[in-house]
Amino acid sequence: MSRLQIHLDDLTGKKIADFLQEHLENMNEITPPESVHALDLDALRSPDITFWTAWEGDELLGCGALKEIDSRSGEVKSMRTALAHRRKGVASKILEHIILEAERRAYDCLNLETGAFPEFAPARALYTRYGFEYRGPFAEYIDDPNSVFMTKKL
C-alpha cells in the first residue's frame, strides 16, 4: 500500500457509483432490510457528509465518509474495501484519515454503527484497534440486535 492515495471524492465517477452499488447489494444480502444503514449515492451527497476514496493508480481500493452529527461529534460512514484488497491495510488508512479530519474539526468523539453478524467481525476488530468502544445507539439510531454501536473519544 505504499502508493495508496486518499482523495476527496465528489461521487460523480462511474467506478465509485458501481463500488457503492456493490456495497449496498452486499449489505442487503447480509442484513435484514430494516437494519441496513448503508447510504446510497444520493444520501452520501448530503452537505453534512465528506466522502473519500482510496486509490492505487486508477484502481479504486476503498472508501469511507465522515458525517457531521453536530459541531462536536461525527459518524464514520460507508467504510468499504475492495474484495481484492482486504487485509492489506486499506481500511486502516481510510479510518486514520477520517480520525485525523474529526480531530481537525475539534470533535469530542467519533461514532459509528456496524453490523452484529459474523461478517462484520473484521470491521469491529479494526475499530477496536483504533480505540473505539461499544456504546448504545446514538443520533437517529434505535436499539437493534443486528447493529453494533461504537464511539471513540478524541
C-alpha positions as CSV (number, residue, x, y, z in Angstrom):
1,M,0.0,0.0,0.0
2,S,3.0,2.3,-0.4
3,R,1.3,4.1,-3.4
4,L,-2.2,4.3,-1.8
5,Q,-3.6,7.8,-2.1
6,I,-6.8,9.1,-0.5
7,H,-8.8,11.8,-2.3
8,L,-11.9,13.8,-1.5
9,D,-14.5,12.4,-3.9
10,D,-17.4,14.2,-5.4
11,L,-19.3,10.9,-6.1
12,T,-19.7,11.6,-9.8
13,G,-17.4,8.8,-11.2
14,K,-18.7,5.5,-12.6
15,K,-16.1,3.5,-10.5
16,I,-17.4,4.8,-7.2
17,A,-21.0,4.5,-8.3
18,D,-20.5,0.9,-9.2
19,F,-18.5,0.3,-6.0
20,L,-21.2,1.7,-3.8
21,Q,-23.9,-0.2,-5.6
22,E,-22.0,-3.4,-4.9
23,H,-21.6,-2.3,-1.2
24,L,-25.4,-1.7,-0.9
25,E,-26.2,-5.1,-2.5
26,N,-23.7,-6.9,-0.2
27,M,-25.2,-5.2,2.9
28,N,-28.7,-6.2,1.8
29,E,-27.5,-9.8,1.3
30,I,-26.2,-10.0,4.9
31,T,-28.5,-7.8,6.9
32,P,-32.3,-7.6,7.2
33,P,-33.7,-4.6,5.3
34,E,-34.8,-2.7,8.4
35,S,-31.2,-2.9,9.8
36,V,-29.3,-1.8,6.7
37,H,-27.8,1.7,7.3
38,A,-25.5,1.9,4.3
39,L,-26.1,5.1,2.3
40,D,-26.7,5.3,-1.5
41,L,-25.0,7.8,-3.7
42,D,-27.7,10.5,-3.3
43,A,-27.6,10.2,0.5
44,L,-23.8,10.4,0.5
45,R,-24.0,13.7,-1.4
46,S,-25.6,15.3,1.6
47,P,-23.7,18.5,2.7
48,D,-23.1,17.1,6.2
49,I,-21.1,14.2,4.7
50,T,-17.5,14.3,3.5
51,F,-16.5,11.3,1.3
52,W,-13.1,10.0,0.4
53,T,-11.8,7.2,-1.9
54,A,-8.5,5.3,-1.7
55,W,-6.7,4.7,-5.0
56,E,-3.6,3.0,-6.2
57,G,-3.1,4.5,-9.7
58,D,-6.5,4.2,-11.3
59,E,-7.7,1.3,-9.2
60,L,-10.3,2.0,-6.6
61,L,-9.3,0.3,-3.3
62,G,-11.9,1.5,-0.9
63,C,-13.9,4.4,0.6
64,G,-15.0,6.0,3.7
65,A,-17.0,9.0,4.9
66,L,-17.4,11.3,7.8
67,K,-20.9,12.6,8.7
68,E,-21.2,15.6,11.0
69,I,-23.8,14.8,13.7
70,D,-23.3,18.2,15.3
71,S,-20.5,20.7,15.9
72,R,-18.8,18.3,18.4
73,S,-19.3,14.9,17.0
74,G,-19.2,12.9,13.8
75,E,-20.0,9.5,12.5
76,V,-17.9,7.1,10.4
77,K,-20.0,6.0,7.3
78,S,-19.5,3.9,4.2
79,M,-16.3,2.2,5.1
80,R,-15.6,-0.4,2.4
81,T,-12.6,-2.1,0.9
82,A,-12.5,-3.8,-2.5
83,L,-12.5,-7.6,-2.0
84,A,-9.1,-8.0,-3.8
85,H,-7.5,-5.5,-1.3
86,R,-8.9,-6.7,2.0
87,R,-6.4,-7.4,4.8
88,K,-3.8,-5.1,3.2
89,G,-4.3,-2.0,5.4
90,V,-6.6,0.0,3.1
91,A,-9.4,0.3,5.8
92,S,-6.8,1.3,8.4
93,K,-5.5,4.1,6.1
94,I,-9.0,5.4,5.4
95,L,-10.0,5.2,9.1
96,E,-6.8,7.1,10.1
97,H,-7.7,9.8,7.5
98,I,-11.3,10.1,9.0
99,I,-10.0,10.3,12.6
100,L,-7.5,13.0,11.6
101,E,-10.2,15.0,10.0
102,A,-12.5,14.6,13.0
103,E,-9.7,15.8,15.2
104,R,-9.0,18.8,12.8
105,R,-12.7,19.7,13.2
106,A,-12.2,19.6,17.0
107,Y,-14.9,16.9,17.5
108,D,-15.1,15.4,21.0
109,C,-16.0,12.0,19.7
110,L,-16.4,9.9,16.6
111,N,-19.3,7.3,16.5
112,L,-20.3,4.5,14.2
113,E,-22.8,1.8,13.5
114,T,-21.7,-1.6,12.1
115,G,-23.3,-4.9,11.8
116,A,-23.6,-7.5,14.6
117,F,-23.3,-10.5,12.2
118,P,-20.1,-12.6,11.9
119,E,-19.4,-11.0,8.5
120,F,-18.7,-7.7,10.3
121,A,-16.2,-9.1,12.9
122,P,-13.2,-7.8,10.9
123,A,-14.7,-4.3,10.9
124,R,-15.4,-4.4,14.7
125,A,-11.8,-5.6,15.3
126,L,-10.5,-2.8,13.2
127,Y,-12.5,-0.2,15.1
128,T,-11.4,-1.7,18.4
129,R,-7.8,-1.5,17.4
130,Y,-8.3,2.2,16.8
131,G,-9.7,2.8,20.2
132,F,-13.4,2.6,19.5
133,E,-15.5,1.3,22.4
134,Y,-19.0,-0.2,22.4
135,R,-21.9,2.1,23.3
136,G,-25.7,2.3,22.8
137,P,-27.5,3.9,19.9
138,F,-26.8,7.5,19.0
139,A,-28.3,10.2,16.8
140,E,-31.3,8.7,14.9
141,Y,-30.4,5.1,15.5
142,I,-32.6,2.8,17.7
143,D,-31.6,-0.3,19.6
144,D,-31.3,-3.1,17.1
145,P,-29.9,-6.6,17.7
146,N,-28.4,-6.5,14.2
147,S,-26.4,-3.4,14.9
148,V,-23.4,-2.6,17.0
149,F,-22.7,1.0,18.0
150,M,-19.2,2.2,18.9
151,T,-17.6,5.5,19.9
152,K,-14.0,6.9,20.2
153,K,-13.2,9.9,22.4
154,L,-11.0,12.4,20.6
